[in-house]
Amino acid sequence: MSTLIEADNLEKIYRRGNEDVNALNGISFRIEKGEIVTIVGPSGSGKTTLVNILGCLDNPTRGKLTLDGEAIFKDGLELTESELTEIRRKYFGYIFQKFFLIPTLTVRENILLPSVFQKRFKANDKYLQDVLELLGIEKRGDFLPKEISGGELQRVAIARALINNPKILIADEPTGNLDSKRSEEIKELLLELNKINGLSIILVTHNPELAKIGSKTLTILDGKLSRQG
Amino acid sequence: MNIMQVAGKNLRRRKVRTAFTIIGIALSSWVLVTLLGFNKGYEASLNKDIDDMGFQIVLTAKGCPYEAATLMLKGGTGLRYMEEDVVKSVYEAGEVDEVTPMLMHAEFDPNKGENGGTTVYLGIDPATYPHMKPYNQFAQGDWFKSGEKEKEVVLGYEAAELEQREAGDTFLIGEDEYLVTGVLKRSGTQDDGMIFLPLSTAQSVFDKSGKITMLGIKLDKDADIPAFEEELYKLPDVQVVSMAQVKNTIMSLVTSAKVIVMSIVVIAFAIAMFGVLNTVLMSVFERYQEIGILKSMGAMPFDIFKMVLFETTILCGIGGIIGVSFAILISGASEFAIRYFIPFAPTGGLIQISTNLAVISVAAIIAIGLLGGIYPALRAAAIRPLSAIRSEE
């Protein structure tokens, strides 16, 4: 396996009032292609900050991040929103705790939404059908989000994250809004995506069961990487 | 699927709010297109009325120019008189093709209608008037059969209806009986309400021997009208009213009204624009997280800017089309209302909404709406995905 993500001494300092808060304090690690990495830690430890930087939703204050051999963040160089968007288009799909589906669009339209905004990869009908089948929602394409269950909503959100054929799937508490049965289904699904497609997955979770699927676990404590393994 | 379709579906989220915004825009575009159509229609109808008069210049006794203008187009009150001899002087001024002297007389008739009304008589020269007014056509009968000094009348269309007279009937002026020789077809001009009688008969019955109220003058084809007017000004105690002056006089009367009306249009526009701004801005705030997520999925700031502006365009496009269609549909009722309120309304269509005007109005509404949509679109484009994601916590 070759290295997909290399984080080198990442730091993030927030300004809160007159005080500087070190949300990340010199974190370094590697993620290989096709790996599932779980990020765990107590609330406020900095795991969401870390995943936001890894997912190019935010700039680090210091440190270096390399994606698939391409240096994204270097010390002192802050990327603009448009530059970050270009990188996100190229590499990432996201799943959040809330599903953020557009209520007036059908399941099919919600899934296709990312491809409206980018031309790098346009999902054809077969690809869409494959994704729908993979996620077991092929019969829900014409339904509105309000017409399907919570588990199905998260599957739609996952399908939407996959529609642009990303290299990395970032999932921030993907089972946070689901019961244990639905959580188990999503866990199986993520494993299947990793196995079948070789998709690299970065998973932030409080759910110990879900955290077990990672081939590597990064434990964050007070903005520092306390354990890796 | 494209950004336009996404924008269209976004508007279906709050159907009632979207509907009210569209109604607001439709009302503004209705006002806009009706008033612009009125501006166009009023001038065109006035021009037609003046062209239909059959003469380019009218000579009246000296007096109020507004009264003179009204006299020409609608029949006036407080009439002034001049000597019939003025005809000779006018011919001497040169370049005259033909003149036709007229004596107007207005009389209050307490038996007319519910509260009484004014009957307007026009003494005309049977030798000249009929062919200077070629558009006058008869529904029944013809002009006077016996010429001057006979007790004959011709009734305008509405006058005949009001008096319930037909050709061949008798018509009373005072105690005297007159023969109705003809009834004119509806012309849409002031002639419809007029009772015509031979000039000399009118002078005799209204005790205005040798007097006339106005003289219609038709000039030679290549006549120098301003130079001719200058010549006429040299005549004592007469007032020269050219068609251009009449037009200007009436237009100056309505211009002040138009200024007020256009101010209302501007206010209606501003209300529509702020309505759009408010609706779209609220919608952007409501979708703060969602827009942030769209950006995390790869939407560029300009994509979001476009999406919000498309929403505005759809709102304004639908509102504009509904408003313009409504304006066309009820232009008859609007015209009725305008006629009621303005001091002088020419005959013919007062509100003329052409295809060009309709298209330009919809385009103007969309442009104004887009102006109102720029700020919300910029706000939406500036939403950072990270802020949106954090706001869920």
Chai-1 contact restraints between the chains, C-beta under 6 A:
chainA,res_idxA,chainB,res_idxB,connection_type,confidence,min_distance_angstrom,max_distance_angstrom,comment,restraint_id
A,N52,B,L386,contact,1.0,0.0,6.0,A-B,restraint_1
A,L57,B,P385,contact,1.0,0.0,6.0,A-B,restraint_2
A,L57,B,L386,contact,1.0,0.0,6.0,A-B,restraint_3
A,D58,B,L386,contact,1.0,0.0,6.0,A-B,restraint_4
A,S82,B,M300,contact,1.0,0.0,6.0,A-B,restraint_5
A,T85,B,M300,contact,1.0,0.0,6.0,A-B,restraint_6
A,R88,B,G298,contact,1.0,0.0,6.0,A-B,restraint_7
A,R89,B,G298,contact,1.0,0.0,6.0,A-B,restraint_8
A,Y94,B,S296,contact,1.0,0.0,6.0,A-B,restraint_9
A,K98,B,E392,contact,1.0,0.0,6.0,A-B,restraint_10
A,F100,B,E290,contact,1.0,0.0,6.0,A-B,restraint_11
A,F100,B,I293,contact,1.0,0.0,6.0,A-B,restraint_12
A,T104,B,K9,contact,1.0,0.0,6.0,A-B,restraint_13
A,T104,B,R12,contact,1.0,0.0,6.0,A-B,restraint_14
A,T104,B,R13,contact,1.0,0.0,6.0,A-B,restraint_15
A,L105,B,K9,contact,1.0,0.0,6.0,A-B,restraint_16
A,E109,B,M1,contact,1.0,0.0,6.0,A-B,restraint_17
A,L112,B,M1,contact,1.0,0.0,6.0,A-B,restraint_18
A,P114,B,M297,contact,1.0,0.0,6.0,A-B,restraint_19
A,P114,B,G298,contact,1.0,0.0,6.0,A-B,restraint_20
A,V116,B,M1,contact,1.0,0.0,6.0,A-B,restraint_21
A,F117,B,G298,contact,1.0,0.0,6.0,A-B,restraint_22
A,F117,B,A299,contact,1.0,0.0,6.0,A-B,restraint_23
A,F117,B,D303,contact,1.0,0.0,6.0,A-B,restraint_24
A,Q118,B,G298,contact,1.0,0.0,6.0,A-B,restraint_25
